[in-house]
């Protein structure tokens, strides 16, 4: 190690190192200056986190790898968001990823912070082979029930893909479509394709709810996304229903019956 290098210079050079066996990194490990010791520890923590994310991504790619071994080329992951809220639509997405796709940190959309989720959304939209989105509004949810509405949103999302997939990976649902499929419980945490679909669906729906919030700010839609938080329930009690509320859901259904 050239001890004439400043701590700042070493920090900048360490940013370029990707291998713990790199000669420069090994020299840094032998440097006894406290500032360098702290930089080495920071690099090691960052490297360990990257390795964990990489391994998690590899684990989440198991279904896609197995299908490709069988000669399946176009795999679509399907997921939805918005089954439980009192207001807003249910939104589903179908995403087909290329075999080379790599996005460490990909996971169930609910486990990813909003800022990172938005960045992931942009990456998926840019790199996916195809993306389809299906939206079923609150009125249709009331008419056909949330389970059927979820199915319809998923089937619509598949139909919006510019190419028909060879196989579907679906989060906890079986669809009446003439395409081979696997239903995977908690699939958004087990399959990169389903996880990518969950990101697209959630960001799409969240953006819609934020637009509704501009028209009806009292309900806090930009924060609760239509779920029955205390702010939302209080606004319902005080101001009544918006055009986006699901009349077949409790406690709204009981509110209507009471007049």
Residue pairs with C-beta under 8 A, 6 or more apart in sequence:
1 27
1 28
1 30
1 31
1 36
3 31
3 33
5 13
7 33
7 35
7 36
7 39
10 28
10 31
10 35
10 36
10 39
11 39
13 24
14 24
14 25
14 28
14 39
14 40
14 43
17 24
17 25
17 43
19 25
20 44
20 47
25 40
25 43
28 36
28 39
28 40
28 43
29 40
31 37
31 40
50 104
53 104
53 105
54 104
56 104
56 107
57 102
57 103
57 104
57 105
57 106
57 192
60 106
60 107
60 189
60 190
60 191
60 192
60 195
61 191
61 192
62 190
62 191
63 169
63 182
63 184
63 190
63 191
63 193
64 75
64 97
64 99
64 169
64 191
64 192
64 193
67 75
67 167
68 75
68 99
72 166
72 167
73 166
74 96
74 129
74 163
74 164
74 165
74 166
74 167
75 96
75 97
75 165
75 166
75 167
75 168
75 169
75 193
76 94
76 95
76 96
76 130
76 132
76 158
76 161
76 165
76 167
76 168
76 169
76 193
76 197
77 94
77 95
77 96
77 97
77 168
77 169
77 170
77 171
77 187
77 191
77 192
77 193
77 194
77 195
77 196
77 197
78 92
78 93
78 94
78 154
78 157
78 158
78 168
78 169
78 170
78 171
78 173
78 175
78 194
78 197
79 92
79 93
79 170
79 171
79 187
79 188
79 194
79 195
79 197
79 198
79 201
80 90
80 91
80 92
80 93
80 150
80 153
80 154
80 171
80 173
80 201
81 90
81 91
81 109
81 198
81 201
81 202
81 205
82 88
82 89
82 90
82 91
82 201
82 205
82 225
82 226
83 90
83 146
83 150
84 227
85 224
85 225
85 226
85 227
85 228
85 246
86 226
86 227
86 228
86 232
86 236
86 245
86 246
86 249
86 252
87 138
87 209
87 212
87 219
87 221
87 226
87 232
87 242
87 244
87 245
87 246
88 138
88 205
88 208
88 209
88 212
88 221
88 225
88 226
88 244
89 135
89 136
89 137
89 138
89 141
89 153
89 205
89 208
90 135
90 136
90 141
90 146
90 149
90 150
90 153
91 133
91 134
91 135
91 153
91 201
91 202
91 204
91 205
91 208
92 133
92 134
92 135
92 150
92 153
92 154
92 156
92 157
92 197
92 201
93 131
93 132
93 133
93 134
93 157
93 197
93 198
93 200
93 201
93 204
94 130
94 131
94 132
94 133
94 134
94 154
94 157
94 158
94 160
94 161
94 165
94 168
94 197
95 124
95 128
95 130
95 131
95 132
95 193
95 196
95 197
95 200
96 128
96 129
96 130
96 131
96 161
96 163
96 165
96 193
97 124
97 127
97 128
97 129
97 192
97 193
97 196
98 127
98 128
98 129
101 127
101 128
101 192
103 120
103 123
103 124
103 192
103 196
105 112
105 116
105 120
106 120
106 192
106 195
106 196
106 199
107 188
107 189
107 195
108 186
108 188
108 189
108 195
108 198
109 117
109 188
109 195
109 198
109 199
109 201
109 202
109 203
110 198
110 202
111 189
112 120
112 199
114 206
117 199
117 202
117 203
118 203
120 196
120 199
121 199
121 200
121 203
124 131
124 196
124 199
124 200
125 131
125 200
128 196
129 163
130 161
130 162
130 163
131 160
131 161
131 200
132 156
132 157
132 158
132 159
132 160
132 161
133 156
133 157
133 160
133 200
133 201
133 204
134 152
134 153
134 154
134 155
134 156
134 157
134 158
134 159
134 160
135 153
135 156
135 204
135 208
136 149
136 150
136 152
136 153
136 156
138 244
138 245
138 246
138 247
140 149
140 152
141 149
141 246
141 248
142 246
142 247
142 248
144 152
145 248
146 246
150 173
151 173
151 175
151 176
154 170
154 173
154 175
155 175
155 176
155 177
157 197
158 165
158 168
158 175
158 177
158 179
164 179
165 179
166 179
166 180
167 179
167 180
167 181
167 182
168 175
168 177
168 179
168 180
168 181
168 182
169 181
169 182
169 184
169 187
169 191
169 193
169 194
170 181
170 182
170 183
170 184
170 187
170 194
171 183
171 184
171 186
171 187
171 188
171 194
171 197
171 198
172 183
172 184
172 185
172 186
172 187
173 183
174 181
174 183
175 181
184 190
184 191
184 194
187 194
188 194
188 195
188 197
188 198
189 195
205 225
206 225
209 221
209 222
209 225
209 226
210 221
210 222
212 221
212 242
212 244
213 219
213 220
213 221
213 222
215 242
216 242
216 244
218 235
218 238
218 239
219 231
219 232
219 235
219 236
219 239
219 242
220 229
220 231
220 232
220 235
221 232
221 244
223 229
223 231
224 231
224 232
226 232
226 244
228 251
233 251
236 245
236 251
236 252
236 255
241 247
241 252
241 255
241 256
245 252
246 252
247 253
247 256
